Amino acid sequence: MKLLDIFPNTRTDQLQRILSDKFAWINQDKKGFLRYRALLQQVAHLRASSCDFSADMVCIGTATDLSLDEQQTVHQVLRSLMPWRKGPFSVFGIEIDAEWRSERKWNRIIPELPDLTDKVIADIGCNNGYYMFRMASHRPAYILGFEPYVHHYYAFHTLNTFAHQENLGVELLGIDHLPLFPESFDVIFCLGILYHRPSPIEALRDLHVALKPNGTLFIESQAIPGREPVALFPETTYAKVPGTWFVPTASCLHNWLTRTGFNKVRLFHDHAMSSAEQRRTSWMTFESYEDFIDNKNPALTVEGFPAPRRVFFKAVK
Ligand SMILES: C[S@@+](CC[C@H](N)C(=O)[O-])C[C@H]1O[C@@H](n2cnc3c(N)ncnc32)[C@H](O)[C@@H]1O
């Protein structure tokens, strides 16, 4: 599917220039990103006989779809795409136990979903597309994933080469590119992104611009506990993550949403983070949640800040 057919309001020439600049940069291979494309090319001829996106584990194909040699190649390609942050997946019977048990986040959202059938949807910071595959079982018209990281972009495209879902696409775009898509989406998911933005207000304004009138926004964010409408602004890191800017309380995020023009703003879920949800696995072998938290007091991060909660909001334009 061509982006321009789906998004008639899009600033076409600007978008094309941005994307072709990105690919020109990848082609220079200064950061070695061409290795991800090479991995995709190794398996680009393989197709899954069936997919199941309706359960916690996203299933793409079965072991019997492939010869033994092909199975080994796919296994090696998937291992080379480590670390896997979001999942779980079963790819031709190979189970990927990702760092995040993303099905938990999605199961909290399911009861709040509007009818996604025939809708045009954006998933901002979609990573490898785990949630996009879950949304695909609702038969949307099209889902566009915004993901500026080349590794995640190729992880998605490798999975979708197998799954062959033509109404799913990921582009090398960030949240800041949303103004190129004015009034384009019926539903936008912005999960786990806002605290990574130096200006959360600008990010919310960009989300507002890209929603169609009456469109629905789902925001999920890290949050600190407390009733006051305030945000924590760490000097360097929060829970060891350097790219963290503002970590709001739930009431602070509520106010950000109302003051950037959203209506019917509603907190529908709030929970403490835990290492049951984010942990080191054989598919993500670096530090994870338990390393970010004070081992003598799990109510604090290693920096001595309040340990993170996760808050879920639904709002309408
Ligand atoms: C904390 S993860 C959240 C992933 C997923 N949405 C979730 O909730 O599980 C942040 C994601 O945003 C992506 N990202 C980084 N910079 C971004 C930007 N400027 N705009 C959109 N996404 C970005 C990262 O590559 C990563 O996949």
The ligand as an ORCA input file, in Angstrom:
! r2SCAN-3c Opt
* xyz 0 1
  C      10.142      2.693     25.853
  S       9.978      2.135     24.183
  C       8.228      1.903     24.073
  C       7.850      0.902     23.025
  C       6.369      0.557     22.938
  N       5.600      1.677     22.441
  C       5.851      0.095     24.250
  O       5.095      0.816     24.901
  O       6.157     -1.023     24.669
  C      10.260      3.623     23.229
  C      10.208      3.391     21.735
  O      10.181      4.660     21.095
  C      11.138      4.688     20.059
  N      11.554      6.094     19.860
  C      12.737      6.685     20.142
  N      12.714      7.991     19.786
  C      11.475      8.231     19.268
  C      10.847      9.371     18.707
  N      11.477     10.542     18.600
  N       9.589      9.251     18.259
  C       8.928      8.068     18.352
  N       9.477      6.955     18.870
  C      10.731      7.026     19.325
  C      12.239      3.773     20.560
  O      13.081      3.321     19.527
  C      11.413      2.659     21.198
  O      11.019      1.700     20.263
*
